[in-house]
């Protein structure tokens, strides 16, 4: 059995916006997809490297230096990925 939810969803909002507007919105979302994914990768890199630094701090029982280093490394890696993706567009 196939799932027809997306088709029924678009049919249900058809009265809210004309089909041309929906196609325009979908085209813009597809065009912006790499930038959106890169921004999520920025957030993910900061969380992942910051979490790794925090865990390393707890394991070594040190000051928050590994946490700070992990956050800085995550910010650098995330921004590198963001700049690389946006310059490619």
Residue frames as a rotation matrix with the C-alpha (Angstrom) as fourth column:
UNK 1
0.587 0.809 0.000 0.00
0.809 -0.587 0.000 0.00
0.000 0.000 -1.000 0.00
UNK 2
-0.350 -0.725 0.593 1.40
0.707 -0.620 -0.340 3.42
0.614 0.300 0.730 -0.90
UNK 3
-0.184 0.197 -0.963 1.41
0.815 -0.518 -0.262 6.48
-0.550 -0.832 -0.066 1.29
UNK 4
-0.038 0.287 0.957 -0.48
0.844 -0.504 0.185 9.40
0.536 0.814 -0.223 -0.25
UNK 5
0.333 0.209 -0.920 0.07
0.836 -0.517 0.185 11.92
-0.437 -0.830 -0.347 2.55
UNK 6
-0.645 -0.598 -0.475 2.18
0.359 -0.786 0.503 14.48
-0.674 0.154 0.722 0.62
UNK 7
-0.819 0.381 0.429 -0.34
0.378 -0.203 0.903 14.61
0.431 0.902 0.022 -2.22
UNK 8
0.211 0.953 -0.216 -3.30
0.834 -0.061 0.548 15.04
0.509 -0.296 -0.808 0.11
UNK 9
-0.013 -0.287 -0.958 -1.36
0.771 -0.613 0.173 17.65
-0.637 -0.736 0.230 2.08
UNK 10
-0.921 -0.370 -0.120 -0.76
0.206 -0.726 0.656 19.75
-0.330 0.580 0.745 -1.02
UNK 11
-0.499 0.818 0.285 -4.38
0.497 0.001 0.868 19.31
0.710 0.575 -0.407 -2.06
UNK 12
0.257 0.650 -0.715 -5.57
0.961 -0.091 0.262 20.44
0.105 -0.755 -0.648 1.37
UNK 13
-0.092 -0.318 -0.944 -3.57
0.490 -0.839 0.235 23.67
-0.867 -0.441 0.233 1.27
UNK 14
-0.552 -0.109 0.827 -4.41
0.832 -0.139 0.537 24.41
0.056 0.984 0.167 -2.35
UNK 15
0.485 0.810 0.330 -7.06
0.747 -0.580 0.325 26.87
0.455 0.089 -0.886 -1.25
UNK 16
0.602 -0.308 -0.736 -4.47
0.512 -0.559 0.652 28.79
-0.613 -0.770 -0.179 0.83
UNK 17
-0.100 -0.714 -0.693 -2.01
-0.393 -0.611 0.687 29.53
-0.914 0.341 -0.220 -1.97
UNK 18
0.763 0.348 -0.545 -2.08
-0.620 0.157 -0.768 29.21
-0.182 0.924 0.336 -5.74
UNK 19
0.863 -0.404 0.303 -0.09
0.427 0.904 -0.008 26.41
-0.270 0.136 0.953 -7.33
UNK 20
0.540 -0.688 0.485 2.38
0.279 -0.397 -0.874 28.90
0.794 0.608 -0.023 -8.81
UNK 21
0.426 -0.353 0.833 3.27
-0.787 -0.599 0.148 30.17
0.447 -0.719 -0.533 -5.33
UNK 22
0.799 -0.108 0.592 3.79
-0.313 0.765 0.562 26.66
-0.514 -0.635 0.577 -4.04
UNK 23
0.768 -0.553 0.324 6.09
0.624 0.528 -0.576 25.81
0.147 0.645 0.750 -6.96
UNK 24
0.433 -0.601 0.672 8.04
-0.158 -0.784 -0.600 29.04
0.887 0.153 -0.435 -6.36
UNK 25
0.568 -0.175 0.804 8.43
-0.823 -0.092 0.561 28.21
-0.024 -0.980 -0.196 -2.67
UNK 26
0.860 -0.229 0.457 9.59
0.143 0.966 0.214 24.66
-0.490 -0.119 0.863 -3.47
UNK 27
0.660 -0.643 0.389 12.12
0.488 -0.028 -0.873 25.96
0.572 0.766 0.295 -6.01
UNK 28
0.369 -0.509 0.777 13.55
-0.582 -0.779 -0.234 28.40
0.725 -0.366 -0.584 -3.46
UNK 29
0.689 -0.095 0.719 13.81
-0.622 0.432 0.653 25.71
-0.372 -0.897 0.239 -0.79
UNK 30
0.851 -0.398 0.341 15.63
0.491 0.834 -0.251 23.40
-0.184 0.382 0.906 -3.19
UNK 31
0.507 -0.678 0.532 18.02
0.195 -0.511 -0.837 26.19
0.839 0.529 -0.127 -4.13
UNK 32
0.275 -0.365 0.890 18.77
-0.789 -0.614 -0.009 27.01
0.550 -0.699 -0.457 -0.48
UNK 33
0.955 0.220 -0.198 19.18
-0.094 0.860 0.502 23.41
0.281 -0.461 0.842 0.66
UNK 34
0.236 -0.923 -0.305 23.02
0.638 0.384 -0.667 23.31
0.733 -0.037 0.680 0.70
UNK 35
-0.450 -0.393 0.802 23.20
-0.243 -0.810 -0.533 26.47
0.859 -0.435 0.269 2.79
UNK 36
0.474 0.697 0.538 20.58
-0.768 0.029 0.640 25.18
0.431 -0.716 0.549 5.20
UNK 37
0.877 -0.190 -0.442 22.46
0.279 0.949 0.147 21.89
0.391 -0.252 0.885 5.61
UNK 38
-0.132 -0.984 0.118 25.75
0.468 -0.166 -0.868 23.76
0.874 -0.059 0.482 6.14
UNK 39
-0.204 0.098 0.974 24.21
-0.663 -0.746 -0.064 25.87
0.720 -0.659 0.217 8.89
UNK 40
0.854 0.490 0.176 22.96
-0.475 0.595 0.648 22.73
0.213 -0.637 0.741 10.64
UNK 41
0.550 -0.745 -0.377 26.44
0.570 0.665 -0.482 21.25
0.610 0.050 0.791 10.24
UNK 42
-0.297 -0.615 0.730 27.84
-0.160 -0.722 -0.673 24.35
0.942 -0.316 0.116 11.97
UNK 43
0.281 0.495 0.822 25.57
-0.903 -0.153 0.400 23.79
0.324 -0.855 0.404 14.96
UNK 44
0.972 0.112 -0.209 26.33
-0.067 0.975 0.210 20.07
0.227 -0.190 0.955 14.96
UNK 45
0.203 -0.972 -0.115 30.10
0.411 0.191 -0.891 20.62
0.889 0.133 0.438 14.84
UNK 46
-0.301 -0.277 0.912 29.99
-0.596 -0.692 -0.407 23.00
0.744 -0.667 0.043 17.80
UNK 47
0.578 0.593 0.560 27.87
-0.811 0.347 0.471 20.57
0.085 -0.727 0.682 19.82
UNK 48
0.909 -0.221 -0.354 29.96
0.158 0.967 -0.198 17.51
0.386 0.124 0.914 18.86
UNK 49
-0.030 -0.998 0.048 33.40
0.354 -0.055 -0.934 19.04
0.935 -0.011 0.355 19.46
UNK 50
-0.204 0.032 0.978 32.20
-0.750 -0.647 -0.136 20.87
0.629 -0.762 0.156 22.58
UNK 51
0.795 0.551 0.254 30.74
-0.593 0.619 0.514 17.64
0.126 -0.559 0.819 23.94
UNK 52
0.652 -0.638 -0.409 33.95
0.430 0.756 -0.494 15.76
0.624 0.146 0.768 23.19
UNK 53
-0.319 -0.775 0.546 35.95
-0.067 -0.556 -0.829 18.46
0.945 -0.301 0.125 24.99
UNK 54
0.170 0.481 0.860 33.60
-0.913 -0.251 0.321 18.30
0.370 -0.840 0.397 27.95
UNK 55
0.969 0.199 -0.149 33.89
-0.149 0.944 0.294 14.51
0.199 -0.262 0.944 28.17
UNK 56
0.257 -0.953 -0.160 37.67
0.472 0.268 -0.840 14.73
0.843 0.141 0.519 27.89
UNK 57
-0.280 -0.288 0.916 37.70
-0.550 -0.734 -0.399 17.30
0.787 -0.616 0.047 30.71
UNK 58
0.588 0.565 0.579 35.68
-0.801 0.305 0.515 14.99
0.114 -0.767 0.632 32.92
UNK 59
0.896 -0.277 -0.348 37.91
0.222 0.956 -0.190 12.01
0.385 0.093 0.918 32.08
UNK 60
-0.059 -0.994 0.095 41.20
0.480 -0.112 -0.870 13.86
0.876 -0.005 0.483 32.69
UNK 61
0.539 0.372 -0.756 39.70
0.842 -0.245 0.480 15.82
-0.007 -0.895 -0.446 35.62
UNK 62
-0.628 -0.774 0.080 41.08
0.778 -0.623 0.078 19.11
-0.010 0.111 0.994 34.39
UNK 63
-0.493 0.406 -0.770 39.91
-0.039 -0.894 -0.447 22.67
-0.869 -0.190 0.457 34.10
UNK 64
0.522 0.820 0.237 37.54
0.206 0.148 -0.967 23.52
-0.828 0.553 -0.092 31.24
UNK 65
-0.221 -0.693 -0.686 40.45
-0.564 -0.483 0.670 23.87
-0.796 0.535 -0.285 28.79
UNK 66
-0.900 -0.072 0.431 39.45
0.255 0.715 0.651 20.89
-0.355 0.696 -0.624 26.65
UNK 67
0.106 0.992 0.069 35.88
0.815 -0.047 -0.577 22.19
-0.570 0.117 -0.813 26.55
UNK 68
0.431 -0.009 -0.902 37.08
-0.220 -0.971 -0.095 25.59
-0.875 0.239 -0.420 25.35
UNK 69
-0.634 -0.731 -0.252 39.41
-0.473 0.109 0.874 23.98
-0.612 0.674 -0.414 22.80
UNK 70
-0.663 0.459 0.591 36.59
0.625 0.774 0.100 21.71
-0.411 0.436 -0.801 21.60
UNK 71
0.428 0.851 -0.304 34.20
0.540 -0.511 -0.669 24.63
-0.725 0.122 -0.678 21.20
UNK 72
0.152 -0.451 -0.880 36.79
-0.552 -0.777 0.303 26.65
-0.820 0.439 -0.367 19.27
UNK 73
-0.862 -0.474 0.178 37.60
-0.158 0.586 0.794 23.67
-0.481 0.657 -0.581 17.06
UNK 74
-0.295 0.849 0.439 33.88
0.806 0.467 -0.364 23.09
-0.514 0.246 -0.822 16.44
UNK 75
0.534 0.451 -0.716 33.35
0.080 -0.869 -0.488 26.73
-0.842 0.203 -0.500 15.51
UNK 76
-0.282 -0.733 -0.619 36.31
-0.660 -0.320 0.680 26.66
-0.696 0.601 -0.393 13.12
UNK 77
-0.897 -0.049 0.440 35.23
0.206 0.834 0.512 23.38
-0.392 0.550 -0.737 11.50
UNK 78
0.007 0.992 0.128 31.61
0.771 0.076 -0.632 24.50
-0.637 0.103 -0.764 11.22
UNK 79
0.490 0.138 -0.861 32.45
-0.227 -0.933 -0.279 27.86
-0.842 0.333 -0.426 9.68
UNK 80
-0.646 -0.734 -0.211 34.89
-0.460 0.153 0.875 26.21
-0.610 0.662 -0.436 7.27
UNK 81
-0.684 0.466 0.562 32.11
0.631 0.764 0.135 23.92
-0.366 0.447 -0.816 6.08
UNK 82
0.355 0.868 -0.346 29.66
0.566 -0.494 -0.660 26.83
-0.744 0.038 -0.667 5.88
UNK 83
0.170 -0.378 -0.910 32.03
-0.529 -0.814 0.239 29.02
-0.832 0.441 -0.338 3.84
UNK 84
-0.844 -0.506 0.179 33.02
-0.168 0.565 0.808 26.12
-0.510 0.652 -0.562 1.58
UNK 85
-0.365 0.790 0.492 29.37
0.821 0.522 -0.229 25.38
-0.438 0.321 -0.840 0.82
UNK 86
0.546 0.663 -0.512 28.25
0.367 -0.739 -0.566 28.96
-0.753 0.122 -0.647 0.26
UNK 87
-0.092 -0.643 -0.760 31.21
-0.571 -0.591 0.570 29.88
-0.816 0.487 -0.313 -1.98
UNK 88
-0.827 -0.161 0.539 30.48
0.249 0.754 0.608 26.86
-0.504 0.637 -0.583 -4.16
UNK 89
0.209 0.958 0.195 27.02
0.776 -0.041 -0.629 28.26
-0.595 0.282 -0.753 -4.90
